[in-house]
Amino acid sequence: MMEHDYKNYPELTNSQMQELEFSSPHKQITSNFFAKVVKVHDGDTITLQAEFRDFTFPLRFLNIDAKELNEGGEEARDWLKDMLEGEEVEILIDSTNRVDKYGRLLGSVFYRGMNIGDEEIYLGLALPFGTQGEGQVPAISKMVPYIEWQ
């Protein structure tokens, strides 16, 4: 059986769950839950405290990309901080896409009935996941020309 660093990577991926779920020192999250937002890291990552765990843990918003802080992402972080820090939220888990490549739990965050990721997209603070095109130069032939409406 392989060793797993539960301190730095508390969440097991679906493939790891098959082998390690019963040896996990804490409950693995596989369904929706409520938690308190104790910290906002950036526009798409928060730290949560849930009553079923005795430690805080990160959550990456599912299906959105906010700018990194060093690329102008402070506005998204600050909006999220004002909206959620210290508040109780509902987290919806997609059982087929629970953990990202860095070992963070993935989920949709709901507060007062609003999907916060969708709100960030609507407000221009984030983009749908995979559309940010980090490091890519836009193709000029695909750019829409400016049309002046009268």
Secondary structure as GFF3:
##gff-version 3
##sequence-region A 1 150
A	DSSP	alpha_helix	14	20	.	.	.	ID=ss1
A	DSSP	three_ten_helix	21	23	.	.	.	ID=ss2
A	DSSP	beta_strand	33	42	.	.	.	ID=ss3
A	DSSP	beta_strand	45	49	.	.	.	ID=ss4
A	DSSP	beta_strand	57	61	.	.	.	ID=ss5
A	DSSP	beta_strand	64	66	.	.	.	ID=ss6
A	DSSP	three_ten_helix	69	71	.	.	.	ID=ss7
A	DSSP	alpha_helix	74	84	.	.	.	ID=ss8
A	DSSP	beta_strand	88	92	.	.	.	ID=ss9
A	DSSP	beta_strand	105	111	.	.	.	ID=ss10
A	DSSP	beta_strand	114	115	.	.	.	ID=ss11
A	DSSP	alpha_helix	116	122	.	.	.	ID=ss12
A	DSSP	beta_strand	126	128	.	.	.	ID=ss13
A	DSSP	three_ten_helix	140	142	.	.	.	ID=ss14
###
